[in-house]
Amino acid sequence: MNRRQAIQRVAMIIGGSVIGANLFLEGCTRSASKDVETLFEQSNVDLLNELADAILPRTSTPGAKDANVGAFIPVMIRDCYTSVDQKAFVEGLSTVDEVAQKEFNKKFAELTPEERLQFVNRLDKQAKDFQKEKKEKEKAREQDRANQNESSTNRQNQNANKVNDLDEFPNHFFTMLKQLTLTGFFTSEVGMTQALRYVKIPGKFDGAYPYKKGDRAFA
C-alpha cells in the first residue's frame, strides 16, 4: 500500500477528507512550535497509544496500540499539520486526563474498556458537531470575501484576505487523533500484514477475483 492508497482508505472509513492529505502526498515540510515537541515525551506517546487503542482496539487482529501509533502521531503533527492545528492538538491532548478525572475520578489510562469507550464516543460526537460548525464558518467567510468589491484598492489588500495559518479555523483534536490513528495503523506492518491481506509480490489485476463475506481487504 502506498501513501495515496492509505489516505484514500482512511477517507472511506471516516466518510470525509483527511486533514493534511496534500502534505502527506507532497512530503511533509511544516515548521513546528516548541509545544509540539512535548508530544514526543514518553508519557504523551503512551497516552496517545491508549487513546488510539480505545479507537481501534485489539480483537481477532492487532489494534492501534500494537502498531505503536502513539509514536507515529507526533511525527505527523509536527511535520504535516498547520501551526493552528498543532496548537489545537497539543491543547486537546493536555485536557484528556483532566476531563477523565472530572468524569470518572481517574486518569484515562486507568479507565476500564467500557469507560474508555464512553469517553471516546463523547469526544467523537463533540468533534463531529465542531467540524460541522467549522465548515459553516469557513463557508460564510468565503462568501463574505466573494461579496467584496473587486476594486483596485481591494486587490491591493488581497494578500491580507488569503487564508493562512493565523486566520485558519482549527480542526477538533479528536478528529485529527482519529484520522491519524487509522492512517498510522493501516500503513504499519501489523496493519498491512495482519489486519489486511499482504501480498509481497502481487500478480496481475483480476477484476473478477472471488470474494467471500468477511474476507480482509488487500494491503
VEXTORGU-944461 format. One line per field, with one value per residue (C-alpha): residue number from 1; chain; y, x, z. Coordinates in steps of 0.2 Angstrom, whole numbers, plus 5000, padded with zeros to 4 digits. Each point is the difference from the previous one (the first is absolute). Layout:
N
i: (NUM; ...)
ch: (A; ...)
v: (Y; ...)
u: (X; ...)
w: (Z; ...)
REM end
This chain:
219
i: (1; 2; 3; 4; 5; 6; 7; 8; 9; 10; 11; 12; 13; 14; 15; 16; 17; 18; 19; 20; 21; 22; 23; 24; 25; 26; 27; 28; 29; 30; 31; 32; 33; 34; 35; 36; 37; 38; 39; 40; 41; 42; 43; 44; 45; 46; 47; 48; 49; 50; 51; 52; 53; 54; 55; 56; 57; 58; 59; 60; 61; 62; 63; 64; 65; 66; 67; 68; 69; 70; 71; 72; 73; 74; 75; 76; 77; 78; 79; 80; 81; 82; 83; 84; 85; 86; 87; 88; 89; 90; 91; 92; 93; 94; 95; 96; 97; 98; 99; 100; 101; 102; 103; 104; 105; 106; 107; 108; 109; 110; 111; 112; 113; 114; 115; 116; 117; 118; 119; 120; 121; 122; 123; 124; 125; 126; 127; 128; 129; 130; 131; 132; 133; 134; 135; 136; 137; 138; 139; 140; 141; 142; 143; 144; 145; 146; 147; 148; 149; 150; 151; 152; 153; 154; 155; 156; 157; 158; 159; 160; 161; 162; 163; 164; 165; 166; 167; 168; 169; 170; 171; 172; 173; 174; 175; 176; 177; 178; 179; 180; 181; 182; 183; 184; 185; 186; 187; 188; 189; 190; 191; 192; 193; 194; 195; 196; 197; 198; 199; 200; 201; 202; 203; 204; 205; 206; 207; 208; 209; 210; 211; 212; 213; 214; 215; 216; 217; 218; 219)
ch: (A; A; A; A; A; A; A; A; A; A; A; A; A; A; A; A; A; A; A; A; A; A; A; A; A; A; A; A; A; A; A; A; A; A; A; A; A; A; A; A; A; A; A; A; A; A; A; A; A; A; A; A; A; A; A; A; A; A; A; A; A; A; A; A; A; A; A; A; A; A; A; A; A; A; A; A; A; A; A; A; A; A; A; A; A; A; A; A; A; A; A; A; A; A; A; A; A; A; A; A; A; A; A; A; A; A; A; A; A; A; A; A; A; A; A; A; A; A; A; A; A; A; A; A; A; A; A; A; A; A; A; A; A; A; A; A; A; A; A; A; A; A; A; A; A; A; A; A; A; A; A; A; A; A; A; A; A; A; A; A; A; A; A; A; A; A; A; A; A; A; A; A; A; A; A; A; A; A; A; A; A; A; A; A; A; A; A; A; A; A; A; A; A; A; A; A; A; A; A; A; A; A; A; A; A; A; A; A; A; A; A; A; A; A; A; A; A; A; A)
v: (5000; 5017; 5017; 5005; 4983; 5002; 5017; 4994; 4985; 5011; 5013; 4986; 4993; 5017; 5006; 5017; 5008; 4997; 5015; 5004; 4988; 5011; 5001; 4982; 4997; 5014; 4997; 5008; 5016; 5010; 5009; 4996; 5009; 4996; 4994; 4986; 4992; 4996; 4987; 4990; 4998; 4982; 5004; 5008; 4986; 4987; 5011; 5001; 4981; 4997; 5013; 4991; 4983; 5006; 5006; 4984; 4986; 4983; 4987; 4984; 5012; 5012; 5017; 5018; 4998; 4984; 5011; 5013; 5014; 5011; 5002; 5003; 5014; 5013; 4999; 5003; 5015; 5008; 4997; 5001; 5011; 5019; 5010; 5002; 4982; 4996; 5011; 4993; 4982; 5004; 5009; 4986; 4987; 5010; 5000; 4981; 4995; 5015; 4996; 4981; 5005; 5011; 4987; 4984; 5006; 4992; 5002; 4994; 4986; 4993; 5000; 4983; 4995; 5005; 5017; 5003; 4996; 5013; 5013; 4998; 4999; 5017; 5007; 4994; 5008; 5016; 5000; 4997; 5015; 5010; 4996; 5003; 5018; 5002; 4996; 5013; 5013; 4997; 5001; 5016; 5008; 4995; 5007; 5017; 5001; 4996; 5014; 5013; 5013; 4995; 5018; 5004; 5004; 4983; 4992; 5008; 4993; 4982; 4993; 5005; 4990; 4984; 4985; 4997; 4991; 5016; 5001; 4982; 4991; 4986; 4982; 4991; 4990; 4984; 5001; 5001; 4986; 4989; 5002; 4998; 4985; 4992; 5006; 4994; 4983; 4996; 5005; 4990; 4983; 4992; 5009; 4995; 4982; 4995; 5011; 5001; 4987; 5003; 4994; 5003; 4998; 5002; 4992; 5007; 5010; 4989; 5009; 4984; 4994; 4990; 5008; 4993; 5010; 5003; 4999; 5013; 5014; 4999; 5012)
u: (5000; 5007; 4997; 4986; 4991; 5001; 4992; 4986; 4997; 4999; 4989; 4987; 5000; 4997; 4988; 5009; 5017; 5016; 5008; 5017; 4998; 5008; 5016; 5000; 5001; 5012; 5012; 4998; 5009; 4991; 5009; 4995; 4998; 5010; 4984; 4998; 5017; 4991; 4990; 5016; 5002; 4997; 4985; 4991; 5005; 4993; 4984; 4998; 5001; 4987; 4988; 5004; 4996; 4983; 4997; 5006; 5002; 5008; 4987; 5004; 5013; 5012; 4994; 5008; 5010; 5008; 5006; 5007; 4991; 5003; 5018; 4993; 4988; 5012; 5011; 4985; 4994; 5017; 5003; 4984; 4988; 4997; 5006; 4981; 4996; 5017; 4994; 4983; 5006; 5013; 4987; 4987; 5012; 5004; 4982; 4997; 5005; 4991; 4984; 5002; 5003; 4985; 4988; 5007; 5011; 5016; 5012; 4996; 5013; 4991; 4983; 4991; 4997; 4982; 5004; 5013; 4987; 4988; 5014; 5005; 4982; 4996; 5015; 4995; 4983; 5008; 5012; 4987; 4989; 5016; 5005; 4983; 5000; 5018; 4994; 4986; 5012; 5012; 4985; 4994; 5017; 5003; 4983; 5005; 5016; 4991; 4988; 5014; 5002; 5013; 5007; 5018; 5001; 4994; 5012; 5014; 4993; 4998; 5015; 4992; 4984; 5009; 4997; 5016; 5005; 4995; 4982; 4997; 4986; 5008; 4994; 4994; 5013; 4991; 4997; 5018; 5004; 4987; 5007; 5018; 4996; 4992; 5014; 5014; 4992; 4996; 5017; 5009; 5007; 4988; 4985; 5005; 5005; 4988; 4985; 5001; 5006; 5018; 5007; 5018; 5001; 4982; 4995; 4990; 4984; 4984; 4984; 4990; 5010; 4988; 4995; 4992; 4991; 5013; 5015; 5013; 5005; 5017; 5013)
w: (5000; 4995; 5009; 4988; 5002; 5019; 5000; 4989; 5011; 5016; 4991; 4995; 5018; 5008; 4986; 4996; 4996; 5009; 5009; 4992; 4986; 4987; 5011; 5003; 4981; 4996; 5015; 5017; 5002; 5013; 5014; 5018; 5016; 5015; 5008; 4987; 5006; 5016; 4990; 4999; 5019; 5005; 5011; 4985; 4988; 5013; 5002; 4981; 4999; 5013; 4991; 4983; 5008; 5006; 4982; 4992; 5013; 4998; 4995; 4989; 4992; 5007; 5006; 4998; 5016; 4992; 4986; 5012; 4992; 5015; 4993; 4982; 5005; 5007; 4984; 4989; 5011; 5000; 4981; 4991; 5010; 5000; 5016; 5004; 5000; 5009; 5014; 5000; 5001; 5014; 5010; 4998; 5005; 5016; 5005; 4999; 5017; 5007; 4992; 5005; 5018; 5000; 4992; 5008; 5014; 4992; 4986; 4983; 5001; 5015; 4992; 4997; 4981; 5002; 5008; 4986; 4987; 5008; 5001; 4981; 4995; 5008; 4993; 4983; 5001; 5005; 4986; 4987; 5006; 5001; 4982; 4994; 5008; 4993; 4982; 5002; 5006; 4986; 4987; 5007; 5000; 4982; 4995; 5009; 4990; 4984; 5003; 5002; 4986; 4988; 5000; 4998; 5018; 5005; 4988; 5009; 5017; 4992; 5009; 5017; 4995; 4996; 5011; 5010; 5016; 5011; 4994; 4997; 5010; 5010; 4998; 5016; 5009; 4999; 4982; 4997; 5013; 4992; 4982; 5005; 5010; 4984; 4989; 5011; 5003; 4981; 4995; 5014; 4997; 5012; 4992; 4982; 5004; 5014; 4998; 4981; 4988; 4994; 4984; 4999; 4981; 4993; 4984; 4986; 5003; 5001; 4999; 5003; 5015; 5011; 5016; 5016; 5013; 5014; 4989; 5005; 4987; 4992; 5006)
REM end
